[in-house]
Amino acid sequence: MSNPIKHRYEFMFIFDCENGNPNGDPDAGNTPRIDPQDMRGLVSDVAIKRRVRNYVQMVEGNKAPNSIYIQNATNLNTRIAEAHEQANGEVPATASTEQVNKAKNWMCKNFFDVRTFGAVMSTGANAGQVRGPVQIAFAKSEHPIMQLDISMTRMAVADKVKDATSSEDYRRWEAEQPEDKMRTFGRKSIVPYGLFVGKAFVSAHLAEQQTGFSPDDLKLFVNALLNMYEHDRSASKGMMTTRKVYAIKHVGTDPNEEQCARQAKLGCCPAQLLFEDAVKVTLIDDTKPPRSFADYDVKVNKSVVPAGVEFLEFPQDLDLLD
């Protein structure tokens, strides 16, 4: 791995969903998540991180140093046991502090999502816990969303036929059924359109102290934000697209090189500068509900960015990361 990043960042990313379910709520029949007070849509941090992981796993081939720790349908203790085998030579019955730290460092070295988001790895053989330098907040739609519950007809059934032991038994059963009994119904929950704003925070201090999150890791993370929906298509997701990704990079102002580096690491202005002042998202015609990205105007005001901070827009500013 290369050296950890040396600058603090705040990210703002804008994405939309058309005729799909951006993030189903299992507590509400998998209907789109909403804030019940203002009816604006929500997308959880976990859903966003899942798309980032999927993108990195695809483009990096799930190979170290950019393997993915939290994968679909896997046991996390398998990776923890592997960490102890590689770092300590065996899986200890009760890991000592030194063994835990060695296993934790091995996990950080080999897994992108551990270096990025951190992880609780104290289950199984115990590889400790790390706090990730990249933290993502819930994304929220700019305006209330309309939830639609759509019924559909499936022109086939998947009934289990009693005493059927062969394909011929199933064909005989099919021939005996009236046509209207060979159809079934399903439901799909969607929103016609929603424009969402997400926020992410990158701590150079935690990168240095905890995981070794590097400039290469940061560029991979930004590429994942830009492309996470391009390779995650499904009928339930509809048309989801990342529209804009912005960041502010803290660089410092002090003429003393050491003090300037400290400012760059700790930050030169509050995070809401980006989220509230530098980027404004407005609905062009508020007399009708938004139904596409063209219904919105996204304006950037770099004049509010103070000294010691650089405003970045991606993908064109990827090379300016750290």
Contacts in CASP RR format, 6 or more apart in sequence:
PFRMAT RR
TARGET T0000
AUTHOR 0000-0000-0000
METHOD contacts of the structure
MODEL  1
MSNPIKHRYEFMFIFDCENGNPNGDPDAGNTPRIDPQDMRGLVSDVAIKR
RVRNYVQMVEGNKAPNSIYIQNATNLNTRIAEAHEQANGEVPATASTEQV
NKAKNWMCKNFFDVRTFGAVMSTGANAGQVRGPVQIAFAKSEHPIMQLDI
SMTRMAVADKVKDATSSEDYRRWEAEQPEDKMRTFGRKSIVPYGLFVGKA
FVSAHLAEQQTGFSPDDLKLFVNALLNMYEHDRSASKGMMTTRKVYAIKH
VGTDPNEEQCARQAKLGCCPAQLLFEDAVKVTLIDDTKPPRSFADYDVKV
NKSVVPAGVEFLEFPQDLDLLD
1 65 0 8 1.000
1 109 0 8 1.000
1 115 0 8 1.000
1 212 0 8 1.000
1 214 0 8 1.000
2 214 0 8 1.000
2 215 0 8 1.000
2 216 0 8 1.000
3 212 0 8 1.000
3 214 0 8 1.000
3 215 0 8 1.000
4 204 0 8 1.000
4 207 0 8 1.000
4 208 0 8 1.000
4 211 0 8 1.000
4 212 0 8 1.000
4 213 0 8 1.000
4 214 0 8 1.000
5 133 0 8 1.000
5 202 0 8 1.000
5 204 0 8 1.000
5 207 0 8 1.000
5 213 0 8 1.000
5 214 0 8 1.000
5 215 0 8 1.000
5 217 0 8 1.000
5 218 0 8 1.000
5 322 0 8 1.000
6 204 0 8 1.000
6 261 0 8 1.000
6 264 0 8 1.000
6 265 0 8 1.000
6 322 0 8 1.000
7 204 0 8 1.000
7 249 0 8 1.000
7 250 0 8 1.000
7 251 0 8 1.000
7 264 0 8 1.000
7 265 0 8 1.000
7 322 0 8 1.000
8 202 0 8 1.000
8 203 0 8 1.000
8 204 0 8 1.000
8 205 0 8 1.000
8 249 0 8 1.000
8 250 0 8 1.000
8 264 0 8 1.000
8 265 0 8 1.000
8 266 0 8 1.000
8 267 0 8 1.000
9 201 0 8 1.000
9 202 0 8 1.000
9 218 0 8 1.000
9 247 0 8 1.000
9 248 0 8 1.000
9 249 0 8 1.000
9 250 0 8 1.000
9 321 0 8 1.000
10 199 0 8 1.000
10 200 0 8 1.000
10 201 0 8 1.000
10 202 0 8 1.000
10 247 0 8 1.000
10 248 0 8 1.000
10 271 0 8 1.000
10 274 0 8 1.000
10 275 0 8 1.000
11 199 0 8 1.000
11 200 0 8 1.000
11 201 0 8 1.000
11 202 0 8 1.000
11 222 0 8 1.000
11 225 0 8 1.000
11 245 0 8 1.000
11 246 0 8 1.000
11 247 0 8 1.000
12 197 0 8 1.000
12 198 0 8 1.000
12 199 0 8 1.000
12 244 0 8 1.000
12 245 0 8 1.000
12 246 0 8 1.000
12 247 0 8 1.000
12 274 0 8 1.000
12 275 0 8 1.000
12 279 0 8 1.000
13 197 0 8 1.000
13 198 0 8 1.000
13 199 0 8 1.000
13 200 0 8 1.000
13 225 0 8 1.000
13 242 0 8 1.000
13 244 0 8 1.000
13 245 0 8 1.000
13 246 0 8 1.000
14 195 0 8 1.000
14 196 0 8 1.000
14 197 0 8 1.000
14 198 0 8 1.000
14 242 0 8 1.000
14 243 0 8 1.000
14 244 0 8 1.000
14 245 0 8 1.000
14 281 0 8 1.000
14 298 0 8 1.000
15 139 0 8 1.000
15 195 0 8 1.000
15 196 0 8 1.000
15 198 0 8 1.000
15 229 0 8 1.000
15 240 0 8 1.000
15 241 0 8 1.000
15 242 0 8 1.000
15 243 0 8 1.000
16 193 0 8 1.000
16 194 0 8 1.000
16 195 0 8 1.000
16 196 0 8 1.000
16 240 0 8 1.000
16 241 0 8 1.000
16 243 0 8 1.000
16 293 0 8 1.000
17 191 0 8 1.000
17 193 0 8 1.000
17 194 0 8 1.000
17 196 0 8 1.000
17 237 0 8 1.000
17 238 0 8 1.000
17 239 0 8 1.000
17 240 0 8 1.000
18 192 0 8 1.000
18 193 0 8 1.000
18 194 0 8 1.000
18 238 0 8 1.000
18 239 0 8 1.000
18 240 0 8 1.000
18 291 0 8 1.000
18 292 0 8 1.000
19 190 0 8 1.000
19 191 0 8 1.000
19 192 0 8 1.000
19 193 0 8 1.000
19 238 0 8 1.000
19 239 0 8 1.000
20 32 0 8 1.000
20 190 0 8 1.000
20 191 0 8 1.000
20 236 0 8 1.000
20 237 0 8 1.000
20 238 0 8 1.000
20 239 0 8 1.000
20 240 0 8 1.000
21 30 0 8 1.000
21 31 0 8 1.000
21 32 0 8 1.000
21 188 0 8 1.000
21 189 0 8 1.000
21 190 0 8 1.000
21 191 0 8 1.000
21 236 0 8 1.000
21 237 0 8 1.000
21 238 0 8 1.000
22 32 0 8 1.000
22 33 0 8 1.000
22 41 0 8 1.000
22 43 0 8 1.000
22 47 0 8 1.000
22 191 0 8 1.000
22 194 0 8 1.000
22 196 0 8 1.000
22 237 0 8 1.000
22 240 0 8 1.000
23 32 0 8 1.000
23 33 0 8 1.000
23 42 0 8 1.000
23 43 0 8 1.000
23 44 0 8 1.000
23 47 0 8 1.000
24 30 0 8 1.000
24 31 0 8 1.000
24 32 0 8 1.000
24 33 0 8 1.000
24 189 0 8 1.000
25 31 0 8 1.000
25 32 0 8 1.000
25 33 0 8 1.000
29 189 0 8 1.000
30 189 0 8 1.000
31 147 0 8 1.000
31 149 0 8 1.000
31 189 0 8 1.000
32 41 0 8 1.000
32 145 0 8 1.000
32 147 0 8 1.000
32 189 0 8 1.000
32 190 0 8 1.000
32 191 0 8 1.000
33 41 0 8 1.000
33 42 0 8 1.000
33 43 0 8 1.000
33 44 0 8 1.000
34 40 0 8 1.000
34 41 0 8 1.000
34 42 0 8 1.000
34 145 0 8 1.000
34 147 0 8 1.000
35 41 0 8 1.000
35 42 0 8 1.000
35 140 0 8 1.000
38 144 0 8 1.000
39 144 0 8 1.000
39 145 0 8 1.000
40 140 0 8 1.000
40 141 0 8 1.000
40 142 0 8 1.000
40 143 0 8 1.000
40 144 0 8 1.000
40 145 0 8 1.000
41 140 0 8 1.000
41 141 0 8 1.000
41 144 0 8 1.000
41 145 0 8 1.000
41 191 0 8 1.000
41 194 0 8 1.000
41 196 0 8 1.000
42 138 0 8 1.000
42 139 0 8 1.000
42 140 0 8 1.000
42 141 0 8 1.000
43 138 0 8 1.000
43 139 0 8 1.000
43 140 0 8 1.000
43 196 0 8 1.000
43 198 0 8 1.000
44 138 0 8 1.000
45 135 0 8 1.000
45 136 0 8 1.000
45 137 0 8 1.000
45 138 0 8 1.000
48 136 0 8 1.000
48 139 0 8 1.000
48 198 0 8 1.000
48 228 0 8 1.000
49 113 0 8 1.000
49 117 0 8 1.000
49 136 0 8 1.000
51 224 0 8 1.000
51 228 0 8 1.000
51 229 0 8 1.000
51 232 0 8 1.000
52 113 0 8 1.000
52 116 0 8 1.000
52 221 0 8 1.000
52 224 0 8 1.000
52 225 0 8 1.000
52 228 0 8 1.000
53 68 0 8 1.000
53 70 0 8 1.000
53 71 0 8 1.000
53 112 0 8 1.000
53 113 0 8 1.000
54 228 0 8 1.000
54 231 0 8 1.000
54 232 0 8 1.000
55 223 0 8 1.000
55 224 0 8 1.000
55 227 0 8 1.000
55 228 0 8 1.000
55 231 0 8 1.000
55 232 0 8 1.000
56 66 0 8 1.000
56 68 0 8 1.000
56 112 0 8 1.000
56 113 0 8 1.000
56 220 0 8 1.000
56 224 0 8 1.000
57 67 0 8 1.000
57 68 0 8 1.000
57 71 0 8 1.000
58 231 0 8 1.000
59 220 0 8 1.000
59 223 0 8 1.000
60 66 0 8 1.000
60 67 0 8 1.000
60 112 0 8 1.000
60 220 0 8 1.000
62 68 0 8 1.000
62 71 0 8 1.000
64 109 0 8 1.000
64 110 0 8 1.000
64 111 0 8 1.000
65 109 0 8 1.000
65 110 0 8 1.000
65 111 0 8 1.000
65 112 0 8 1.000
66 111 0 8 1.000
66 112 0 8 1.000
66 220 0 8 1.000
67 110 0 8 1.000
67 111 0 8 1.000
67 112 0 8 1.000
68 111 0 8 1.000
68 112 0 8 1.000
68 113 0 8 1.000
69 76 0 8 1.000
69 79 0 8 1.000
69 107 0 8 1.000
69 111 0 8 1.000
69 113 0 8 1.000
69 114 0 8 1.000
69 119 0 8 1.000
70 76 0 8 1.000
70 113 0 8 1.000
70 119 0 8 1.000
76 121 0 8 1.000
76 123 0 8 1.000
77 123 0 8 1.000
77 124 0 8 1.000
77 125 0 8 1.000
79 107 0 8 1.000
79 111 0 8 1.000
80 103 0 8 1.000
80 107 0 8 1.000
80 121 0 8 1.000
80 123 0 8 1.000
80 124 0 8 1.000
80 125 0 8 1.000
80 126 0 8 1.000
80 127 0 8 1.000
81 91 0 8 1.000
81 124 0 8 1.000
81 125 0 8 1.000
83 103 0 8 1.000
83 104 0 8 1.000
83 106 0 8 1.000
83 107 0 8 1.000
83 110 0 8 1.000
83 121 0 8 1.000
83 125 0 8 1.000
83 127 0 8 1.000
84 90 0 8 1.000
84 91 0 8 1.000
84 92 0 8 1.000
84 95 0 8 1.000
84 99 0 8 1.000
84 103 0 8 1.000
84 125 0 8 1.000
84 127 0 8 1.000
85 91 0 8 1.000
86 106 0 8 1.000
87 99 0 8 1.000
87 102 0 8 1.000
87 103 0 8 1.000
87 105 0 8 1.000
87 106 0 8 1.000
88 95 0 8 1.000
88 99 0 8 1.000
88 102 0 8 1.000
88 103 0 8 1.000
91 125 0 8 1.000
92 99 0 8 1.000
92 125 0 8 1.000
95 103 0 8 1.000
95 125 0 8 1.000
95 126 0 8 1.000
95 127 0 8 1.000
100 126 0 8 1.000
100 127 0 8 1.000
100 128 0 8 1.000
103 121 0 8 1.000
103 125 0 8 1.000
103 126 0 8 1.000
103 127 0 8 1.000
103 128 0 8 1.000
104 121 0 8 1.000
104 127 0 8 1.000
104 128 0 8 1.000
104 129 0 8 1.000
104 130 0 8 1.000
106 127 0 8 1.000
107 114 0 8 1.000
107 119 0 8 1.000
107 121 0 8 1.000
107 127 0 8 1.000
107 130 0 8 1.000
108 114 0 8 1.000
108 115 0 8 1.000
108 130 0 8 1.000
108 210 0 8 1.000
108 211 0 8 1.000
108 212 0 8 1.000
111 119 0 8 1.000
112 217 0 8 1.000
112 220 0 8 1.000
113 119 0 8 1.000
114 121 0 8 1.000
114 130 0 8 1.000
114 211 0 8 1.000
115 132 0 8 1.000
115 211 0 8 1.000
115 212 0 8 1.000
115 213 0 8 1.000
115 214 0 8 1.000
115 217 0 8 1.000
116 132 0 8 1.000
116 133 0 8 1.000
116 134 0 8 1.000
116 211 0 8 1.000
116 213 0 8 1.000
116 217 0 8 1.000
116 221 0 8 1.000
117 132 0 8 1.000
117 134 0 8 1.000
117 135 0 8 1.000
117 136 0 8 1.000
118 130 0 8 1.000
118 131 0 8 1.000
118 132 0 8 1.000
118 210 0 8 1.000
118 211 0 8 1.000
119 129 0 8 1.000
119 130 0 8 1.000
120 128 0 8 1.000
120 129 0 8 1.000
121 127 0 8 1.000
121 128 0 8 1.000
121 129 0 8 1.000
121 130 0 8 1.000
122 128 0 8 1.000
122 129 0 8 1.000
130 210 0 8 1.000
130 211 0 8 1.000
131 206 0 8 1.000
131 210 0 8 1.000
132 203 0 8 1.000
132 206 0 8 1.000
132 210 0 8 1.000
132 211 0 8 1.000
132 213 0 8 1.000
133 202 0 8 1.000
133 203 0 8 1.000
133 204 0 8 1.000
133 205 0 8 1.000
133 206 0 8 1.000
133 207 0 8 1.000
133 210 0 8 1.000
133 211 0 8 1.000
133 212 0 8 1.000
133 213 0 8 1.000
134 200 0 8 1.000
134 201 0 8 1.000
134 202 0 8 1.000
134 203 0 8 1.000
134 213 0 8 1.000
134 221 0 8 1.000
135 200 0 8 1.000
135 201 0 8 1.000
135 203 0 8 1.000
136 198 0 8 1.000
136 199 0 8 1.000
136 200 0 8 1.000
136 201 0 8 1.000
137 198 0 8 1.000
137 199 0 8 1.000
137 200 0 8 1.000
137 201 0 8 1.000
138 198 0 8 1.000
139 196 0 8 1.000
139 197 0 8 1.000
139 198 0 8 1.000
139 199 0 8 1.000
140 196 0 8 1.000
140 197 0 8 1.000
140 198 0 8 1.000
141 194 0 8 1.000
141 195 0 8 1.000
141 196 0 8 1.000
141 197 0 8 1.000
142 194 0 8 1.000
142 195 0 8 1.000
142 196 0 8 1.000
142 197 0 8 1.000
142 281 0 8 1.000
142 283 0 8 1.000
142 290 0 8 1.000
142 296 0 8 1.000
143 194 0 8 1.000
143 195 0 8 1.000
143 283 0 8 1.000
143 289 0 8 1.000
143 290 0 8 1.000
145 191 0 8 1.000
145 193 0 8 1.000
145 194 0 8 1.000
146 191 0 8 1.000
146 192 0 8 1.000
146 289 0 8 1.000
147 189 0 8 1.000
147 190 0 8 1.000
147 191 0 8 1.000
148 189 0 8 1.000
148 190 0 8 1.000
148 191 0 8 1.000
148 192 0 8 1.000
149 187 0 8 1.000
149 188 0 8 1.000
149 189 0 8 1.000
150 187 0 8 1.000
150 188 0 8 1.000
150 189 0 8 1.000
150 190 0 8 1.000
151 185 0 8 1.000
151 186 0 8 1.000
151 187 0 8 1.000
152 185 0 8 1.000
152 186 0 8 1.000
152 187 0 8 1.000
152 188 0 8 1.000
153 183 0 8 1.000
153 184 0 8 1.000
153 185 0 8 1.000
153 186 0 8 1.000
154 183 0 8 1.000
154 184 0 8 1.000
154 185 0 8 1.000
154 186 0 8 1.000
155 182 0 8 1.000
155 183 0 8 1.000
156 182 0 8 1.000
156 183 0 8 1.000
156 184 0 8 1.000
157 181 0 8 1.000
157 182 0 8 1.000
157 183 0 8 1.000
157 184 0 8 1.000
158 184 0 8 1.000
161 169 0 8 1.000
161 170 0 8 1.000
161 173 0 8 1.000
163 169 0 8 1.000
164 170 0 8 1.000
164 173 0 8 1.000
174 182 0 8 1.000
188 235 0 8 1.000
188 236 0 8 1.000
190 236 0 8 1.000
190 238 0 8 1.000
192 289 0 8 1.000
192 291 0 8 1.000
193 289 0 8 1.000
193 290 0 8 1.000
193 291 0 8 1.000
193 292 0 8 1.000
194 290 0 8 1.000
195 243 0 8 1.000
195 281 0 8 1.000
195 290 0 8 1.000
195 293 0 8 1.000
195 296 0 8 1.000
197 275 0 8 1.000
197 281 0 8 1.000
199 271 0 8 1.000
199 275 0 8 1.000
200 225 0 8 1.000
201 271 0 8 1.000
202 213 0 8 1.000
202 218 0 8 1.000
204 264 0 8 1.000
204 265 0 8 1.000
205 265 0 8 1.000
205 266 0 8 1.000
206 213 0 8 1.000
207 213 0 8 1.000
207 214 0 8 1.000
208 265 0 8 1.000
215 321 0 8 1.000
215 322 0 8 1.000
218 321 0 8 1.000
218 322 0 8 1.000
219 318 0 8 1.000
219 321 0 8 1.000
222 245 0 8 1.000
222 247 0 8 1.000
222 314 0 8 1.000
222 315 0 8 1.000
222 318 0 8 1.000
222 321 0 8 1.000
223 315 0 8 1.000
223 318 0 8 1.000
225 242 0 8 1.000
225 245 0 8 1.000
225 314 0 8 1.000
226 242 0 8 1.000
226 245 0 8 1.000
226 314 0 8 1.000
226 315 0 8 1.000
227 242 0 8 1.000
228 242 0 8 1.000
229 237 0 8 1.000
229 240 0 8 1.000
229 241 0 8 1.000
229 242 0 8 1.000
230 241 0 8 1.000
232 240 0 8 1.000
241 293 0 8 1.000
243 293 0 8 1.000
243 298 0 8 1.000
244 279 0 8 1.000
244 298 0 8 1.000
244 313 0 8 1.000
245 313 0 8 1.000
245 314 0 8 1.000
245 315 0 8 1.000
246 274 0 8 1.000
246 278 0 8 1.000
246 279 0 8 1.000
246 300 0 8 1.000
246 311 0 8 1.000
246 312 0 8 1.000
246 313 0 8 1.000
246 314 0 8 1.000
247 274 0 8 1.000
247 311 0 8 1.000
247 312 0 8 1.000
247 314 0 8 1.000
247 317 0 8 1.000
248 269 0 8 1.000
248 273 0 8 1.000
248 274 0 8 1.000
248 278 0 8 1.000
248 305 0 8 1.000
248 309 0 8 1.000
248 310 0 8 1.000
248 311 0 8 1.000
248 312 0 8 1.000
249 309 0 8 1.000
249 310 0 8 1.000
249 311 0 8 1.000
249 312 0 8 1.000
249 320 0 8 1.000
249 321 0 8 1.000
250 263 0 8 1.000
250 264 0 8 1.000
250 265 0 8 1.000
250 266 0 8 1.000
250 267 0 8 1.000
250 268 0 8 1.000
250 269 0 8 1.000
250 308 0 8 1.000
250 309 0 8 1.000
251 260 0 8 1.000
251 263 0 8 1.000
251 264 0 8 1.000
251 268 0 8 1.000
251 308 0 8 1.000
251 309 0 8 1.000
251 310 0 8 1.000
252 260 0 8 1.000
252 263 0 8 1.000
252 264 0 8 1.000
252 267 0 8 1.000
252 268 0 8 1.000
252 307 0 8 1.000
252 308 0 8 1.000
252 309 0 8 1.000
253 260 0 8 1.000
253 263 0 8 1.000
253 268 0 8 1.000
253 307 0 8 1.000
253 308 0 8 1.000
254 260 0 8 1.000
254 262 0 8 1.000
254 263 0 8 1.000
263 308 0 8 1.000
268 306 0 8 1.000
268 307 0 8 1.000
268 308 0 8 1.000
268 309 0 8 1.000
269 306 0 8 1.000
269 308 0 8 1.000
269 309 0 8 1.000
273 304 0 8 1.000
273 305 0 8 1.000
273 306 0 8 1.000
273 309 0 8 1.000
274 311 0 8 1.000
277 301 0 8 1.000
277 304 0 8 1.000
278 300 0 8 1.000
278 301 0 8 1.000
278 302 0 8 1.000
278 304 0 8 1.000
278 305 0 8 1.000
278 311 0 8 1.000
279 298 0 8 1.000
279 299 0 8 1.000
279 300 0 8 1.000
279 301 0 8 1.000
280 298 0 8 1.000
280 299 0 8 1.000
280 301 0 8 1.000
281 296 0 8 1.000
281 297 0 8 1.000
281 298 0 8 1.000
282 296 0 8 1.000
282 297 0 8 1.000
282 299 0 8 1.000
283 290 0 8 1.000
283 295 0 8 1.000
283 296 0 8 1.000
283 297 0 8 1.000
284 295 0 8 1.000
284 296 0 8 1.000
284 297 0 8 1.000
285 295 0 8 1.000
290 296 0 8 1.000
300 311 0 8 1.000
300 313 0 8 1.000
302 311 0 8 1.000
305 311 0 8 1.000
310 320 0 8 1.000
312 320 0 8 1.000
312 321 0 8 1.000
END
